[in-house]
Amino acid sequence: MRKGLLELCILSLLGEEDAYATSIIQRLKEADLIVVEGTLYPLLTRLKNAGLLEYHWQESKSGPPRKYYRLTNEGKEVQASLKADWQELEKQVNKILNHSEKE
C-alpha cells in the first residue's frame, strides 16, 4: 500500500513542477514521508519505463547537470486516477473510523 501511495505522492509533486530526485526526497521529508534514494531511484525508473515520466538534463549552479523529471500526458491521467482512488478510499476509511468512535 505504501508503494502505491508513494507513487501518488511523486506523481502529484511532479504534477506541480519538474523536479530532480534530491528535491523530491526533500519535499517528501517536509511532509514527514521519509524516503531514501535507494527507494526513490528505482521507483522513478519504473515510472519512466511505464511512460508516466520523462526527464531532461538541466545545468546546475553548484555542480554537474541535474536530471529533472516531469509527468507525461499519460502520467497526468494516472495521477488524476490515483488521486480519485485515494479520495474514495479515504472517504470509506473515515466512515469506518467515525462509526467506530460513535460506539
Stockholm file with secondary structure:
# STOCKHOLM 1.0

chainA/1-103         MRKGLLELCILSLLGEEDAYATSIIQRLKEADLIVVEGTLYPLLTRLKNAGLLEYHWQESKSGPPRKYYRLTNEGKEVQASLKADWQELEKQVNKILNHSEKE
#=GR chainA/1-103 SS CHHHHHHHHHHHHHHHSCEEHHHHHHHHHHTTCCCCHHHHHHHHHHHHHTTSEEEEEECCSSSSCEEEEEECHHHHHHHHHHHHHHHHHHHHHHHHHHHHHHC
#=GC SS_cons         CHHHHHHHHHHHHHHHSCEEHHHHHHHHHHTTCCCCHHHHHHHHHHHHHTTSEEEEEECCSSSSCEEEEEECHHHHHHHHHHHHHHHHHHHHHHHHHHHHHHC
//
